[in-house]
Amino acid sequence: MAGLISKLDNLLLDEQSGRITENAKLEKKSQKQMVKIIQEIGKTRDINLIMTAEKAINVHELQFYSNSKPMESSLKQTLQSIQITENLIDIVKNDIAIYQIISMAHSETKNRLNGLPLDEARQYFKSQLARFVNISKAPLSNDKKATMEARKVNIRLAVDIYIEMQQSALGVDNAK
């Protein structure tokens, strides 16, 4: 699993190198390989691996593509949300008693959907999917659009996995 993240990191660096040297061929090859790796990550159905990949991509975007204070702020907020989501995933998996307390803190109807809390992880997933929709409206190459689509598929998969984890932790059936 760590090998996929290592490959993704190398491709992110290749992409940056291609941008600096204006080697469009290298960037195109990196983008195609990145799509394949992101898809492989999704096929593992490993929510932790999906989150690690998203973190790596967002760190890369912050380091190399952040060109304004609002963009920098948005990416830093996304990275903070990823960390909170990773913490919640760990709690849902490993400490059901604590997650039940978290669930009770989200007891108002507006903070629940189908019996499950709309906690910070669910809010992150929704926000990230909206971000992908907004990014897809920008003029992007077909390869970058394919990368965004692969990431979107993985986040949707992470949502489904997380909902299953919530159901299991809280003993809720078919709440989707």
PyMOL commands that set and color helices and strands:
alter all, ss='L'
color gray80, all
select helices_A, chain A and resi 2-21+24-43+47-64+69-94+96-105+109-111+120-136+142-170
alter helices_A, ss='H'
color red, helices_A
select strands_A, chain A and resi 112-113+116-117
alter strands_A, ss='S'
color yellow, strands_A
deselect
rebuild
show_as cartoon
